[in-house]
Each structure stands twice: as C-alpha cells, then as structure tokens.
Amino acid sequence: MHPMLHTIWQSYRQYIPPHQPIYIACSGGRDSMCLLYACHLLKLPIHAIHINHQLQAVNEDWQIIVENFCQSQQILCQSQRLTWQNPKLVNEQQARTARYQAFCELTETNAIIATAHHAQDQAETVLSNFCQGTGITGLSGMSAFSTQHAFAKPLRLWRPLLSVSRDVINEFVKLHQIPYVDDPTNIYQSEQNNNQRTWLRHQVFPVLNQRFNQVSQNIARTCQNLAESEQILQEIYQQDLSFCQSFSWTSQQQCLNIEKLQKLSQPRIFQLLHYWVKAEKAFAPNRQIIEQIYQLILTKNSDQQTIIAWQGVQIRRYQHTLYRLNTDYVTALATKQPLFWQAMNPDNAYQSRTIVAGESFQRLGKPHHESFKKICQALKIPAWERVFASVLQKNGQDFALCFADRCVFLTNF
C-alpha cells in the first residue's frame, strides 16, 4: 500500500465511525483531487462536494474538471455556485465563510467534511500563529479531526493529510495521472501580494528549507507533540474546573469559587481562566484579559463592581464568586420565572410587585426586619440580579421575595 494511503486509512480508522458518509471538499486543485482519488481507492463511503465561488473566469473550468473526474470514477458529486453582489470586493475570509455555509446546505447535520490540508498548510498555519503571538493551542495547528460550530449547524472536519508532505502528494498525483488545476491566487506576486500564507509559502519556507531539511514535516511532528500536551492540559483543566466550579442557575451564567481558585498555582489559575472564559468562542482571550481577571480574583474588595468585557462576555466578581455572564444572560435573567412560582401559581392566583428603594422585609423564622440589601447579601444575590427581584402577593399581602433561582418566604405567609 502506498504510504499516503496507509496514512489516510489509519486516520480513517481512528476518527470516522464505520459506514459514516464522508464529503470530500474538492476544489479541483492538486491536493483535494489527490485526497478524493486516494479515498476512492480505499473504497471509503465518499461524496465529492465542489463549491464554485464564481470569483474567477476559470472557476467554471474547475467545476467541469471535478464533475467529469467524479463521473469517470463513479463518485457521487454535488456542486454549488455562490453568488455575490460585488465579486471584486470579496476577500479570502468571506469566500471561506460562504464555502462552509454551502457545506451546511449540502450536507446533513453533523456531516463529516474531509479537507486536503497537508504538512505545508500546517506549517504555514503554525508559523503564522507564532508570529502573531499564540499559546499552545495555536502552536498545535489544525487538528486531524475537529468540529466547526461557527456556521448554521455543526460540521465535523477531517484532515487526514496533515502529516503528508506536498512532495508525496505531487508524486501520488503524477503516479495516477490525476487531473487538477492550479489556483492562480496561490502564485506569488511580490508587487501585489497581501496574503500572509502565500508570502510564507514563497518567501519564507524556501529559505527555511535551505537551512533545515524537511521543515514542514518537522513542524507537523512538533504539532502532534504539542497536541498531545494540549490534551493533558485539557484533562487538568477539567479537574480544576470540577474543583472550582460553583452552582449556576442558568447556562448563561458560569461561576467559580474564588477561595478554591486561590488554592491553585498561578499557572493553573491562568490556564483555568483561559479555557473557562473562552468556552464556546472560536478564539481564546489574550493574556492581558486573563491578567485583568487574575487581579479581580486577588482584590481585597470582594464587593467592588469591576466589569471585564470580552467578545460580548462579562466577567464580574461578587463576594467570593467569579461570574462569567454570556451575551444573552440579561435576557435569561429578565424572563426566568422561579420554579417555586411556577409550581405554586398554576391559576395565576398570586400577583407580583416591584421592590421599593429602601424597603425592608421580615423573613420567615427571623426575629426582625432586614433591609432588602442585607437580605441579598445574606443570600449571596449579586447586585446586578437584584433589579429583577420581585415581591409575590396574595390578597394584597406580601408573602415571598422572588429571585431568579429561589423564593424566600416572609412572615406574612
């Protein structure tokens, strides 16, 4: 078996469930046509997907090449043309986004999309991330298997060629006489090039290859080592999260116990905050954001009102708890009805009213009245949730204070 076929087969056995359909993202270029034919030789359950961006005159020729090749090999093929209001203004990122949105339209939920990213692509990604400043995740490069959540539905991405060099791909294409096209946007033009990856490919890597043998494969191997280290860090993060996480009444609010956080070493706190703040976001917060949150943890004023904002997320502190509030947290807070209220008020027999400034209440079992603020402090209700509290009444009498996650009975009840 050809070494590249063996690599694909091993990756397939590791990541792909048996009989799961695989959609090969096939542009018509050398790499994707190579992957398409290799998977076909391995008799994998594949479909070809070609997206015609309609940004260059040659795009029609590419679609014809892909469709004709699939027809000759009896490979199922789907094509889709993209439309633009002004094609001349479309940049690389916009084209990529539109391409993945088209994948969503052409495939079922949780479809597996195979792309032909290879060792050179991996090396370019890692070096670009390194030059822009990144952590271990960025230095790990692309994953052989990952899930993309940024589009209409989850797409599972399979990249079986990440350890395969461009020379091996070229040799395989030549050996099997696979037709392909070369994308003219990948051809370096020094006087008008604005693409970082193209610049790295044509200016930087030739110099590195003169000094270091097989630099792309070496970087790919380093990525694999770092990916394994990243997995270990993820396991430590899950352990620390379990240790420090506090109860949250809604998924839009996540809480960490500050006293438990402070029992960890600073590097572990930074790592926990890194993943905890990032959550479902595509990119993690920078070091400056993490350092600001760390200072919030260390502050002696546990009741201060500092808000650290990042990508629509708010990080706040109240007493000994650190809060991560999602963008839709306020909406959830405003619409949340206490479970007690739902259970006790099926016929709308009770009414609610707002709380008057400076008002005091006597809680059930307490010997005297307390201010609303003192009650909230005792119940650990953060200041930003108090404005949504209400008083429940029956027959004009107050009988409970209602918050987002609980009701507190009053003596009138």
N, C-alpha and C positions, 0 to 999 in steps of 0.2 A: 504494500500500500504506500502511496506517495506520502511523504512526511506531513504535508499540509492537510491531506485527507485524514490522516491519523489525528492531527490536532483538532480538526473540526469534530470528528467522531467522539473524541474524548470529552470535548466541551459539551457536545450534544447529550451524551450520557449523564454528564454531571448536572446540567441545568434544565433540560427540556423533558417534561413528562411524556411518557410513551403515547404515540399517536396524536400528539398535540400539533395542530397545523402551524406551520411557520411561514410567515410572509417575508420574502426577501425584498428589501428596499433596493431596487435595481435602477440606477440612473442611466445605464448604458456604458458607464466608464469601465476601465480595465478591472478595478478592484471588485466592483459589485457583480460584474459579469463572471468573474472568476469564482466568487462565492456562490453565485447561482448555479453554475455548472458543477462545482465541487459537491454541493448539497444534492444535486440531481444524480451524480454518480454514486453517492452514498445511499440513494433511494430514500431520502428523508421526505416527509409529507409537506412539500413546499408549494407555495403560490408566489408568483412574482408580482410586485407592485411597482409600477412606473409612474412617477409624477412629472408631467410635462409643465415646467414652470412658465413657458412661453415668454421668456425674457431675452432669448437669443434666436436668431433665424434658424440655427442648427438644431434647436430643440425638437423640431418635427422629425428630423433625421434620426435623432436618438430614440424617439418613441418607436419609429419603424424598425430600427435595429433590434430593440428589446422584444417587440412583439413578434417579429419574424423568427428570431432565435428561439423564443419560447414555443412558437408553433412547430418549428423543426424538431424540437426535443420533446414535444408533447407535455409542456409545462403550463399549468394554468396561469393566466396572466390578466391583471387588471391595470388599466391606465386611466389617469385622470388629468385633465388640463386645468391649470389655475388661471384665473382672470384677475387683472389689475386695472385700477383706474389710471395709473400713470406708471407703466413698467420701468421707465428710465430712473425713477426715484426709489425703486425697491432695492434695499440693501441685503446683505447676506443673512442677517438675523431674521429679517422679515420673511425672506424666502424659506428659511429653515422652519420658522413657526408655521407658515402656510403649508409646508410639506407634511409636518406632523399632524396638523389638523385634518389634512386629506387622508392620512393614515387612519385617523379615528373614524372618518366617514366610510372608509372602505373595509374596515375590519370589525369583528365583534368585540365585545367588552373583554378586557384582559388578553387581547391578542398578543402574540409574540412577533415582534418585528426584528428581523436579522439585518444588521448593517455590516459593511465590509471595512470598518476601521481596522487598520493594521498597526504594526510596530512603529512605523514612521509617524502615523497620526497620533499615536500615544505619546511618542517622544515630543512632538510639537506641542501637544496639549500640556504636558508636564513642564516643559521649558517655559512656555508662555505663562503658566500659573506661577512658576518660580520667580520669573522676572517681575510679576505684578504683586508679589508678596502673598503667600498662602500657607496653610497649615498642612498637616499630614494627609488630610482628605484630598486637597488639591494636588499634592505631590504623588498621591496614589493613582492619579489619572482616571481614565474611564474604567468602569467595571465590566467584566465579561458578561455579567447579567445584572440588570437593574430595572427599576420601574419608574417610568416618567409620569408624573402627576400634573404636569403644567397645562394639560390640554383638556379637551371635552371629557375624556374618560382615561383611565389608566392604560398605559402602553408598556408592555414588558419588552425591554430591549436586550437582544442577544448579540454579542460581538465576539464571534469565535476566532477571529484572525488577529487579535491584539498582540500575540507573540510572534506573528508571522511577518517576515521582512518583505519589503517591496521586491527585492530580487527574486525571492521564491515565488511570489505572485506572478512576476514577469515570466519566469521560467515555465510555470504551470500554464499560463495563457498561451505561450508560444508552443508548448508541447501539444496542446489540444486544439490549437488554431481557433481559439475563441474570438469571435468578433467583438470589437469595442470601439468607443470613441474617446478622444482626449478633450477634457473641458478646457477651453481657451482661457478661462479665468484662473486656471492653475498655472499658466505660463507666466513667469516673472517678467515684469517690465519695470525697470528701475525708475523711469521718469514719471510713472503714474501709479505705482503700486501703493495701496493703503491697507492691504490685508496682512495682518501680523503673521499668520500661519504661512502664507506664501513667502513672505520675507525670510522667515526662519528656514523654510524648506530650501530656498535657493541661495541664500546668502550665508546663513549661519552653519547649517548642518554640513555642507561641503567642507568647510574649514574644520569642523569638529571631526569629521570622518578622516581627514588627513592626519590628525593627531591621534585619534582614538579609533581602534578597529571596531567595526560593528556597533557604533554608538547607539543606534536606535534600539537594537536588541538588548544592549546593556541597560538602557533606561527602562525598557519594558520589564526586564528582570527585576530592577530596583522597584518598579511599581508593584510587582507581585509581592515582594518582601514587605513593602510599606502597607499594602492592602491587608496582609496578614497581621501586621502590627495594629492597623486600624480596627480589625476585628477584635483584638484583645482589648483595645481601648473602649470599644462599644460594650463589651462584657463588663468591664469595670464601671462604665457609666451606668449601666442598668443596675448594678449592685448599689452604687452610690445613690442613684435616684430612688430606689426602693427604701433606702435608709433615711433619706432626707425628705421625701415627698409627704405632703400633708393632704388631708381630705379636701376635695373640691366639689362644690355643689353643682357645677356645670363644666362641661368640657372646654368652654370658652375661658375658664379661669383655672390656672395651674398654680400650685403653692409648694414652697419649700420651707422647711423648718430651719430657721437661721441658727439656732443653738446646735442642731445636728450638723449643719453645714460647717460651722466653725471647728468641728472636731476633725475635719478632713485637712490634709495638707493643702497649701495654696495651689500647687499644680493640679490637684484633683478637683478643687473647687472651680478653678478656671475651666477645666475640661467639662465638668458637670454643667456649668453655666453655658458653655459653648453649645452643647447639644440641646440643653433644655430651652434656651432662648430660640435657637434655630427651629426646633420642632419640625413642622411640615414645610417650612420655607425651602426654596431651592438652594439658597446660599446662606452661609453662616455669618453671624455678626463679626465685625472686625475686632481687633484686640482692644481698641480704645473703648468700645461699648462694654466689653467684659470687665475692663478695669474700672469703669464707672459703676457698674453693678457691684463689683467687689467692695468699692468704697461705701456703697449703700449698705452692704452687709456689716461693715465694720463700724458704722456710725453709732455714737452713743445715744443719739436722739432717735429712739425707736418709733416716735410718733410724727416724725417730720414728713413733709408732703412732696418730696422729690419725685418727679416722673422722668424716667429714661425711656425715650421713644425710639423705636427702630422698626422700619418697614410696617407701620401700622400697629405694631405691638407696643404695649406699655408695660414697663417693669416698675412696680411700686413696692414699698415696704409699709407694713403696719404691725406694730409691736414686734413679735419675734417671728414674723412670717414674711416671706418674699413672694410677691404675686406676679404672675405673667398673665396679662389680660389681652385676649385676641381683639381683632378689629370689631367683631360683632358681639363683644361682651356686653356693652351697654344695652344693645337691643335685647339680648337674652335676659339681662337684669330687669329691664323695664317690663317685659312680658311674662316673666316667670311668676307663676302662682304657687304659693306654698302647698305642699301635698296635704297638709292638715286642712287647709281651707277648702281644697277640692273635695276632701272626704266628708267634712262637716257641713258643707254648704251646697248639697246637690239641688236644692229647690230655691237657691238664692234668698234664703231666709235672713241672711246677715248682710250688713252694709259695711262699707269701709269709709274712712275719712283720713285726711292728711294730718300730719302732726304739726302742732303749733310751736313756733320758736319758744324755747324756754320751758316747755311743758314737762311735767313730772308725772310719774306713774308709780303705783304700788304693785309690785309683782306678787303673784300668789306665793305665800309662805314667807314673805319678807315683812319685817315689823314696821317699816316706814317707807315713805315715798322717796324715789330717786329721780334725778334728772334723766331725761332721755339720753344725754351724752354719757352719763355714768353707767346706765344700763348697757349701752352699746359697747363701752369699754370692757365691762364685765363679761359680755357675751363675745368679745373679740370681733365685733362687726366693724370693718374698716370704714373710714369717713365717707368714701365715695359710694358706698352702698346705702348709707343712711337716708339719703334723699328719696329713695324708692320705698322706704318703710311706710307702713300704714297702720291705722288702728281699726280693728274689727269691732263692730257694734251689733247689739241685738236689742230691739225695743228702745233704742236711744241710749243704751248704756254701753260703755267701753268694757270689753272683756278680754281682749288679746292684742298684743303688739305683733305684727307680722313682718318678717324679713324675707329675703329671697329663699332661704333654706330652712326656716323654722318659724314657729309661733310661740309666743311667751304669754301665758295666762296672767290676767290681772285679778285683783281681789274681788272685783265686781262679779266675776264669773263664779 
